[in-house]
């Protein structure tokens, strides 16, 4: 029984080493492709920046106790994550999110940070409460705008699919395979 356990452990270590070697090869291949293709490098940089912003929003969300604001930040995190997932799969969308990356995202992060700081104040005066309320309302607007951006990113893809369907339909009709 001990010998069989030893064999399983040895085999497990070998599999783990193979997996680590495979992952390292994939990482090396990715780095090589990025070096050869500057567009992919730009994509990965944009995604890394986006993930850092998402992480910071998440940290603020954890620090803020309010349930209403937490739901708004959750929604915001989800839509930002979806935008960067789209960009990772469709690198051609990078030019469309330049303004998003350069202005909207940093400004959003600033608002979230200010809210976190105001929320941490032990005395919540009228100005603090009004500012927090204004930020909460603005987060709804921002989330909606980011959802519209995501939808716009998908519109080009939807148009391509629509064109493919039209072409396929025409070919099928021309060959009397469809009515």
Secondary structure, 3 states (H helix, E strand, C coil): CHHHHHHHHHHHHHHHHHHHHHHHHHHHHHHHHHHHCHHHHHHHHHHHHHHHHHHHHHHHHHHCCCHHHHHHHHHHHHHHHHHHHHHHHCHHHHHHHHHHHHHHHHHHHHHHHHHHHHHHCCCCCHHHHHHHHHHHHHHHHHHHHHHHHHHHHHHHHHHHHHHHHHHHHHHHHHCCCCC
